[in-house]
Amino acid sequence: MDEQAKGRRPDMAEIPGDDPNRNVRLQQMLESLNLQLIPAVVRNETPHELDYDSISSQVFAKFLKDTAIPRLSRFLNRPIVKDSFGSDHTARRRWQAKIPQEYAKLYQELDGQNKLRWNNILPLFTLRERIKDFLEELKSVGEKEKQIEDQLGKMPLSTGGENTPENYNSLTLDGKIEYLKRMDVWILDFFKIFEKRI
């Protein structure tokens, strides 16, 4: 596990199930708070089933295997949690302050995983820049590295030609969800670069 991942809170799926009624409580909370949960993208393969052998640098291959692919996988596995506030963050914060105590912890866990949150999207751009840095430092570039570089250039933009919080937040809720769907497709296409060939 990479150093940054050690300090992070685990994804909801990884939180130990100390409450046998967790799913029931989650459903009750969603109904009580008028939230809609859109499940995460499900992947068939896990990072260790991908092929990194044709990467020319062992250090870069290790970074892809141990850091990049797992972080992209975590993003795919985040749900989308829709509320009725749209872009009105002030109203959302007032509402959040009034969430009943019985749901507060579960809501915080779910909201922390919400793919709609900019703080959950931002690490993708940081990761893209780290991969670009690796590619620039390589002395020789093979076919895989060229595919990676090409895929990095295809990362979806939220709006206005830049991925910034302001541009992302200017999107409607449906626009954000559409953008996140494009990001999911981009990640799945990135994974295809590393699929084992038979």
C-alpha positions as CSV (number, residue, x, y, z in Angstrom):
1,M,0.0,0.0,0.0
2,D,1.4,3.4,-0.9
3,E,2.2,5.9,1.9
4,Q,-0.6,8.3,1.0
5,A,-3.2,5.5,1.0
6,K,-2.1,4.4,4.5
7,G,-3.4,7.6,6.1
8,R,-6.7,7.7,4.2
9,R,-10.0,6.5,5.6
10,P,-11.0,3.2,4.0
11,D,-13.7,3.1,1.4
12,M,-17.2,2.2,2.7
13,A,-16.9,-1.3,1.4
14,E,-13.8,-1.8,3.5
15,I,-15.3,-0.5,6.8
16,P,-15.7,-3.5,9.1
17,G,-19.3,-4.5,9.5
18,D,-19.7,-4.1,13.2
19,D,-23.4,-3.4,12.7
20,P,-25.3,-6.3,11.3
21,N,-28.2,-3.9,10.4
22,R,-25.9,-1.5,8.5
23,N,-27.7,-2.1,5.1
24,V,-31.1,-1.6,6.7
25,R,-29.9,1.5,8.5
26,L,-28.5,2.8,5.2
27,Q,-31.8,2.3,3.4
28,Q,-33.7,4.0,6.2
29,M,-31.3,6.9,6.1
30,L,-31.6,7.3,2.4
31,E,-35.4,7.3,2.6
32,S,-35.5,9.6,5.7
33,L,-33.1,12.1,4.2
34,N,-34.5,12.0,0.7
35,L,-31.2,10.9,-0.8
36,Q,-30.7,8.8,-4.0
37,L,-27.8,6.4,-4.1
38,I,-26.4,5.5,-7.6
39,P,-24.1,2.5,-7.1
40,A,-20.5,2.5,-8.1
41,V,-19.1,1.0,-11.3
42,V,-18.2,-2.6,-10.8
43,R,-15.0,-3.9,-12.2
44,N,-14.4,-7.5,-13.1
45,E,-10.6,-7.5,-12.8
46,T,-8.5,-6.5,-9.9
47,P,-5.2,-4.5,-10.3
48,H,-3.0,-7.6,-9.8
49,E,-4.6,-9.3,-12.8
50,L,-3.3,-6.6,-15.1
51,D,-0.1,-6.8,-17.2
52,Y,2.7,-4.4,-16.5
53,D,5.5,-6.5,-18.0
54,S,5.9,-4.4,-21.2
55,I,6.5,-1.2,-19.3
56,S,10.1,-0.3,-19.9
57,S,10.8,1.1,-16.4
58,Q,10.3,-1.2,-13.3
59,V,9.9,1.8,-11.1
60,F,7.1,3.2,-13.3
61,A,5.5,-0.3,-13.6
62,K,5.5,-0.5,-9.7
63,F,4.0,2.9,-9.4
64,L,1.2,2.0,-11.9
65,K,0.6,-1.3,-10.1
66,D,0.8,-0.2,-6.5
67,T,-0.5,3.4,-6.7
68,A,-2.1,4.5,-9.9
69,I,-4.4,1.6,-10.7
70,P,-5.6,1.1,-7.1
71,R,-6.4,4.8,-6.8
72,L,-8.3,4.7,-10.1
73,S,-10.1,1.6,-8.9
74,R,-11.1,3.3,-5.7
75,F,-12.6,6.2,-7.7
76,L,-14.7,3.7,-9.8
77,N,-16.0,2.1,-6.6
78,R,-17.3,5.3,-5.2
79,P,-21.1,5.8,-5.3
80,I,-22.9,8.9,-6.4
81,V,-25.2,10.3,-3.7
82,K,-27.8,12.8,-5.0
83,D,-29.7,15.2,-2.8
84,S,-32.2,17.9,-3.7
85,F,-29.9,20.9,-3.3
86,G,-28.2,21.0,-6.7
87,S,-25.6,23.8,-6.6
88,D,-26.9,25.5,-3.5
89,H,-24.0,24.5,-1.1
90,T,-25.3,26.9,1.6
91,A,-28.6,25.2,1.8
92,R,-26.9,21.8,1.8
93,R,-24.6,22.8,4.7
94,R,-27.6,24.1,6.7
95,W,-29.5,20.8,6.0
96,Q,-26.4,18.7,7.0
97,A,-26.2,20.5,10.3
98,K,-29.7,19.3,11.1
99,I,-29.2,15.6,10.2
100,P,-30.6,13.5,13.0
101,Q,-27.9,12.1,15.3
102,E,-28.9,8.5,14.5
103,Y,-27.8,9.0,10.9
104,A,-24.9,11.5,11.3
105,K,-22.0,9.0,11.3
106,L,-23.4,6.9,8.5
107,Y,-24.2,10.0,6.4
108,Q,-20.6,11.3,6.9
109,E,-19.2,8.0,5.7
110,L,-21.4,7.9,2.7
111,D,-20.9,11.6,1.9
112,G,-17.2,11.2,2.2
113,Q,-17.3,8.6,-0.5
114,N,-19.6,10.6,-2.8
115,K,-18.1,10.6,-6.3
116,L,-19.8,14.0,-6.8
117,R,-17.4,15.7,-4.3
118,W,-14.6,17.7,-6.0
119,N,-12.2,16.4,-3.3
120,N,-12.8,12.9,-4.6
121,I,-12.2,14.0,-8.2
122,L,-9.1,16.1,-7.6
123,P,-6.7,13.2,-6.9
124,L,-7.3,12.0,-10.5
125,F,-5.7,15.1,-11.9
126,T,-2.8,14.9,-9.4
127,L,-2.3,11.3,-10.4
128,R,-2.4,12.2,-14.1
129,E,0.4,14.8,-13.5
130,R,2.5,12.2,-11.6
131,I,2.2,9.7,-14.5
132,K,3.1,12.5,-17.0
133,D,6.3,13.2,-14.9
134,F,7.2,9.5,-15.0
135,L,6.8,9.5,-18.8
136,E,8.9,12.6,-19.2
137,E,11.8,11.0,-17.2
138,L,11.9,7.8,-19.2
139,K,14.9,7.4,-21.5
140,S,13.1,4.9,-23.8
141,V,9.4,4.9,-24.5
142,G,7.7,1.7,-25.7
143,E,4.3,1.1,-27.2
144,K,2.6,0.8,-23.7
145,E,4.0,4.2,-22.6
146,K,2.7,5.8,-25.9
147,Q,-0.7,4.3,-25.2
148,I,-0.6,5.7,-21.6
149,E,0.4,9.1,-22.9
150,D,-2.4,9.1,-25.5
151,Q,-5.0,8.1,-22.9
152,L,-3.8,10.8,-20.5
153,G,-4.6,13.3,-23.2
154,K,-8.2,12.0,-23.4
155,M,-9.1,12.7,-19.8
156,P,-12.5,14.4,-19.8
157,L,-12.7,18.1,-19.1
158,S,-15.6,19.3,-16.8
159,T,-16.2,22.6,-18.7
160,G,-14.4,25.6,-20.0
161,G,-11.4,23.6,-21.2
162,E,-10.1,23.1,-17.6
163,N,-10.7,20.8,-14.7
164,T,-11.1,23.3,-11.9
165,P,-13.5,23.4,-8.9
166,E,-15.2,26.5,-10.4
167,N,-15.8,24.9,-13.7
168,Y,-17.0,21.6,-12.2
169,N,-19.3,23.4,-9.7
170,S,-20.8,25.5,-12.6
171,L,-22.2,22.2,-14.0
172,T,-25.8,21.2,-13.2
173,L,-26.2,18.1,-11.2
174,D,-27.0,16.1,-14.3
175,G,-24.0,17.7,-16.0
176,K,-21.8,16.5,-13.1
177,I,-23.2,13.0,-13.3
178,E,-22.6,12.9,-17.1
179,Y,-19.0,14.2,-16.5
180,L,-18.4,11.4,-13.9
181,K,-19.7,8.8,-16.3
182,R,-17.3,10.0,-18.9
183,M,-14.5,9.8,-16.3
184,D,-15.5,6.2,-15.4
185,V,-15.3,5.3,-19.1
186,W,-11.9,7.0,-19.3
187,I,-10.6,5.0,-16.4
188,L,-11.9,1.7,-17.8
189,D,-10.2,2.6,-21.1
190,F,-7.0,3.3,-19.2
191,F,-7.2,-0.2,-17.6
192,K,-7.6,-1.7,-21.0
193,I,-4.0,-0.7,-21.8
194,F,-2.9,-3.2,-19.2
195,E,-5.2,-6.1,-20.0
196,K,-3.4,-9.4,-20.4
197,R,-3.2,-10.6,-24.0
198,I,-3.7,-14.3,-24.6
